[in-house]
Amino acid sequence: METGPAIFAAAVFLLFGAAMLTWTGARLLHRAPVAEGVRPAVAVPVALLAGGLCLTLGAWCLGRL
């Protein structure tokens, strides 16, 4: 009964984390701002941390099955 919601949550976290890291990497390659109105020295680490945290949470959810 708890397997379905755990798989769904893991999929959401993994997809969002992967998309966040891919998007951040693409923005860096094109030398475009990662977040509008925020210094790159702040925006890049925060975006990478958020993407990595989402991937970690997704892996943790799958590990709990």
DSSP file (Angstrom, degrees, kcal/mol; ACC not computed):
  #  RESIDUE AA STRUCTURE BP1 BP2  ACC     N-H-->O    O-->H-N    N-H-->O    O-->H-N    TCO  KAPPA ALPHA  PHI   PSI    X-CA   Y-CA   Z-CA
    1    1 A M              0   0    0      0, 0.0     3,-0.2     0, 0.0     0, 0.0   0.000 360.0 360.0 360.0 -36.2    0.0    0.0    0.0
    2    2 A E     >  +     0   0    0      1,-0.2     4,-1.4     2,-0.1     5,-0.1   0.533 360.0  79.5 -88.3  -5.8    2.9    2.4    0.7
    3    3 A T  H  > S+     0   0    0      2,-0.2     4,-2.4     1,-0.2     5,-0.2   0.906  87.3  55.3 -69.4 -41.6    4.9    1.4   -2.3
    4    4 A G  H  > S+     0   0    0      1,-0.2     4,-2.4    -3,-0.2     5,-0.2   0.943 109.6  43.4 -59.2 -53.1    2.9    3.4   -4.8
    5    5 A P  H  > S+     0   0    0      0, 0.0     4,-2.6     0, 0.0    -1,-0.2   0.862 113.8  52.9 -63.1 -33.8    3.3    6.8   -3.1
    6    6 A A  H  X S+     0   0    0     -4,-1.4     4,-2.4     2,-0.2    -2,-0.2   0.909 110.6  46.3 -67.8 -40.6    7.0    6.1   -2.4
    7    7 A I  H  X S+     0   0    0     -4,-2.4     4,-2.5     2,-0.2    -1,-0.2   0.909 113.5  49.5 -66.9 -41.1    7.7    5.3   -6.1
    8    8 A F  H  X S+     0   0    0     -4,-2.4     4,-2.3    -5,-0.2    -2,-0.2   0.936 112.5  46.8 -62.7 -46.7    5.8    8.4   -7.2
    9    9 A A  H  X S+     0   0    0     -4,-2.6     4,-2.6     1,-0.2     5,-0.2   0.906 112.7  50.1 -63.0 -41.5    7.6   10.7   -4.8
   10   10 A A  H  X S+     0   0    0     -4,-2.4     4,-2.8     1,-0.2     5,-0.2   0.917 110.4  49.8 -62.9 -43.0   11.0    9.2   -5.8
   11   11 A A  H  X S+     0   0    0     -4,-2.5     4,-2.5     2,-0.2     5,-0.2   0.905 111.5  48.6 -63.3 -41.2   10.2    9.7   -9.5
   12   12 A V  H  X S+     0   0    0     -4,-2.3     4,-2.5     2,-0.2     5,-0.2   0.942 114.1  45.3 -64.7 -47.5    9.2   13.3   -8.9
   13   13 A F  H  X S+     0   0    0     -4,-2.6     4,-2.6     1,-0.2     5,-0.2   0.919 115.3  47.3 -62.4 -44.0   12.3   14.0   -6.9
   14   14 A L  H  X S+     0   0    0     -4,-2.8     4,-2.4    -5,-0.2     5,-0.2   0.913 114.3  46.0 -66.7 -42.7   14.6   12.3   -9.4
   15   15 A L  H  X S+     0   0    0     -4,-2.5     4,-2.4    -5,-0.2    -2,-0.2   0.922 115.6  45.8 -65.9 -43.7   13.0   13.9  -12.5
   16   16 A F  H  X S+     0   0    0     -4,-2.5     4,-2.7    -5,-0.2    -2,-0.2   0.925 113.8  48.8 -66.4 -43.4   13.1   17.4  -10.9
   17   17 A G  H  X S+     0   0    0     -4,-2.6     4,-2.2    -5,-0.2     5,-0.2   0.919 113.5  46.3 -62.1 -44.2   16.7   17.0   -9.7
   18   18 A A  H  X S+     0   0    0     -4,-2.4     4,-2.4    -5,-0.2    -1,-0.2   0.909 114.1  48.4 -64.9 -41.8   17.9   15.8  -13.0
   19   19 A A  H  X S+     0   0    0     -4,-2.4     4,-2.8    -5,-0.2     5,-0.2   0.898 110.9  51.0 -65.4 -39.9   16.0   18.6  -14.8
   20   20 A M  H  X S+     0   0    0     -4,-2.7     4,-2.3     2,-0.2    -2,-0.2   0.918 113.1  44.5 -64.3 -43.6   17.4   21.2  -12.4
   21   21 A L  H  X S+     0   0    0     -4,-2.2     4,-2.3     2,-0.2    -2,-0.2   0.894 115.1  48.5 -69.1 -38.8   21.0   20.0  -12.9
   22   22 A T  H  X S+     0   0    0     -4,-2.4     4,-2.4    -5,-0.2    -2,-0.2   0.928 113.1  47.3 -65.2 -45.0   20.6   19.8  -16.7
   23   23 A W  H  X S+     0   0    0     -4,-2.8     4,-2.4     2,-0.2    -2,-0.2   0.913 112.6  49.0 -63.6 -43.6   19.0   23.2  -16.9
   24   24 A T  H  X S+     0   0    0     -4,-2.3     4,-2.2    -5,-0.2    -1,-0.2   0.918 111.9  49.2 -63.2 -43.4   21.7   24.8  -14.8
   25   25 A G  H  X S+     0   0    0     -4,-2.3     4,-2.2     1,-0.2    -2,-0.2   0.900 111.0  49.5 -62.8 -40.9   24.4   23.1  -16.8
   26   26 A A  H  X S+     0   0    0     -4,-2.4     4,-1.7     1,-0.2    -2,-0.2   0.901 110.6  50.1 -65.1 -40.8   22.9   24.3  -20.1
   27   27 A R  H  <>S+     0   0    0     -4,-2.4     5,-2.7     1,-0.2    -1,-0.2   0.889 111.2  49.3 -65.1 -37.9   22.6   27.9  -18.8
   28   28 A L  H ><5S+     0   0    0     -4,-2.2     3,-1.0     3,-0.2    -2,-0.2   0.896 108.3  53.0 -68.2 -39.3   26.3   27.8  -17.7
   29   29 A L  H 3<5S+     0   0    0     -4,-2.2    -1,-0.2     1,-0.3    -2,-0.2   0.861 113.3  43.3 -63.1 -35.6   27.4   26.5  -21.1
   30   30 A H  T 3<5S-     0   0    0     -4,-1.7    -1,-0.3    -5,-0.2    -2,-0.2   0.392 110.1-124.5 -89.2   2.9   25.6   29.4  -22.8
   31   31 A R  T < 5 +     0   0    0     -3,-1.0    -3,-0.2    -4,-0.2    -4,-0.1   0.851  62.4 145.0  53.5  38.4   26.9   31.9  -20.2
   32   32 A A      < -     0   0    0     -5,-2.7    -1,-0.2    -6,-0.2     2,-0.1  -0.688  59.5 -88.5 -99.5 156.4   23.3   32.9  -19.5
   33   33 A P        -     0   0    0      0, 0.0     3,-0.2     0, 0.0    -1,-0.1  -0.409  25.8-151.6 -66.6 139.8   22.0   33.9  -16.1
   34   34 A V  S    S+     0   0    0      1,-0.3     2,-0.4     4,-0.2     5,-0.1   0.880  86.5  16.8 -77.3 -40.6   20.8   31.0  -14.0
   35   35 A A  S >  S-     0   0    0      3,-0.3     3,-1.6    -3,-0.0    -1,-0.3  -1.000  90.4-112.4-134.7 133.0   18.4   33.1  -12.0
   36   36 A E  T 3  S+     0   0    0     -2,-0.4     3,-0.1     1,-0.3    -2,-0.0  -0.448  99.0   6.8 -68.0 127.0   17.2   36.6  -13.1
   37   37 A G  T 3  S+     0   0    0      1,-0.2     2,-0.4    -2,-0.2    -1,-0.3   0.571 105.1 108.6  81.9   9.3   18.5   39.4  -10.9
   38   38 A V  S <  S-     0   0    0     -3,-1.6    -3,-0.3     4,-0.0    -1,-0.2  -0.950  75.9-107.8-120.7 139.9   20.7   37.1   -8.8
   39   39 A R    >>  -     0   0    0     -2,-0.4     4,-2.7     1,-0.1     3,-1.5  -0.375  24.0-128.8 -62.4 140.2   24.5   37.1   -8.9
   40   40 A P  H 3> S+     0   0    0      0, 0.0     4,-1.9     0, 0.0    -1,-0.1   0.817 107.3  65.3 -59.8 -30.7   25.9   34.0  -10.6
   41   41 A A  H 34 S+     0   0    0      1,-0.2    -2,-0.1     2,-0.2    -3,-0.0   0.742 114.9  30.3 -65.2 -21.3   28.2   33.4   -7.6
   42   42 A V  H <> S+     0   0    0     -3,-1.5     4,-1.6     2,-0.1    -1,-0.2   0.800 118.5  52.6-100.8 -42.6   25.1   32.8   -5.5
   43   43 A A  H  X S+     0   0    0     -4,-2.7     4,-2.4     1,-0.2     5,-0.2   0.888 105.0  53.3 -67.6 -41.3   22.6   31.3   -8.1
   44   44 A V  H  X S+     0   0    0     -4,-1.9     4,-2.6     1,-0.2     5,-0.2   0.952 110.9  43.4 -65.1 -51.3   24.8   28.5   -9.4
   45   45 A P  H  > S+     0   0    0      0, 0.0     4,-2.5     0, 0.0    -1,-0.2   0.890 115.1  50.4 -62.4 -36.2   25.7   26.9   -6.1
   46   46 A V  H  X S+     0   0    0     -4,-1.6     4,-2.4     2,-0.2    -2,-0.2   0.918 112.3  46.7 -67.2 -41.6   22.1   27.1   -4.8
   47   47 A A  H  X S+     0   0    0     -4,-2.4     4,-2.4     2,-0.2    -1,-0.2   0.910 114.5  47.2 -65.9 -41.9   20.7   25.6   -8.0
   48   48 A L  H  X S+     0   0    0     -4,-2.6     4,-2.5    -5,-0.2    -2,-0.2   0.895 112.6  49.6 -66.2 -39.6   23.3   22.8   -7.9
   49   49 A L  H  X S+     0   0    0     -4,-2.5     4,-2.5    -5,-0.2    -2,-0.2   0.912 111.3  48.9 -65.0 -42.4   22.6   22.2   -4.3
   50   50 A A  H  X S+     0   0    0     -4,-2.4     4,-2.2     2,-0.2    -2,-0.2   0.916 113.0  47.2 -64.6 -43.1   18.9   22.0   -4.9
   51   51 A G  H  X S+     0   0    0     -4,-2.4     4,-2.1     2,-0.2    -2,-0.2   0.921 114.1  46.8 -64.1 -44.0   19.3   19.6   -7.8
   52   52 A G  H  X S+     0   0    0     -4,-2.5     4,-2.3     1,-0.2    -2,-0.2   0.880 110.9  52.3 -65.0 -38.2   21.7   17.4   -5.8
   53   53 A L  H  X S+     0   0    0     -4,-2.5     4,-2.6     2,-0.2    -1,-0.2   0.900 108.8  50.2 -64.9 -40.7   19.3   17.4   -2.8
   54   54 A C  H  X S+     0   0    0     -4,-2.2     4,-2.3     2,-0.2    -2,-0.2   0.903 110.7  49.2 -65.0 -40.5   16.4   16.4   -5.0
   55   55 A L  H  X S+     0   0    0     -4,-2.1     4,-2.3     2,-0.2    -2,-0.2   0.904 111.6  49.8 -63.9 -40.2   18.4   13.5   -6.4
   56   56 A T  H  X S+     0   0    0     -4,-2.3     4,-2.3     2,-0.2    -2,-0.2   0.915 110.8  48.8 -64.4 -43.2   19.5   12.4   -3.0
   57   57 A L  H  X S+     0   0    0     -4,-2.6     4,-2.5     2,-0.2    -2,-0.2   0.885 110.5  51.6 -64.6 -38.2   15.9   12.5   -1.7
   58   58 A G  H  X S+     0   0    0     -4,-2.3     4,-2.0     2,-0.2    -2,-0.2   0.919 111.2  46.7 -63.8 -43.5   14.7   10.5   -4.7
   59   59 A A  H  X S+     0   0    0     -4,-2.3     4,-2.1     2,-0.2    -2,-0.2   0.880 111.5  52.2 -65.3 -37.2   17.4    7.8   -4.1
   60   60 A W  H  X S+     0   0    0     -4,-2.3     4,-1.2     2,-0.2    -2,-0.2   0.917 107.7  51.5 -65.4 -41.9   16.4    7.8   -0.4
   61   61 A C  H  < S+     0   0    0     -4,-2.5     3,-0.4     1,-0.2     4,-0.3   0.910 111.8  46.7 -61.7 -41.5   12.8    7.2   -1.2
   62   62 A L  H >< S+     0   0    0     -4,-2.0     3,-1.2     1,-0.2    -1,-0.2   0.852 108.4  56.6 -69.1 -32.4   13.7    4.3   -3.5
   63   63 A G  H 3< S+     0   0    0     -4,-2.1    -1,-0.2     1,-0.2    -2,-0.2   0.741  98.2  62.1 -68.8 -22.3   16.0    2.9   -0.8
   64   64 A R  T 3<        0   0    0     -4,-1.2    -1,-0.2    -3,-0.4    -2,-0.2   0.555 360.0 360.0 -80.8  -7.4   13.1    2.8    1.7
   65   65 A L    <         0   0    0     -3,-1.2    -1,-0.2    -4,-0.3    -2,-0.1   0.504 360.0 360.0 -72.0 360.0   11.1    0.3   -0.4
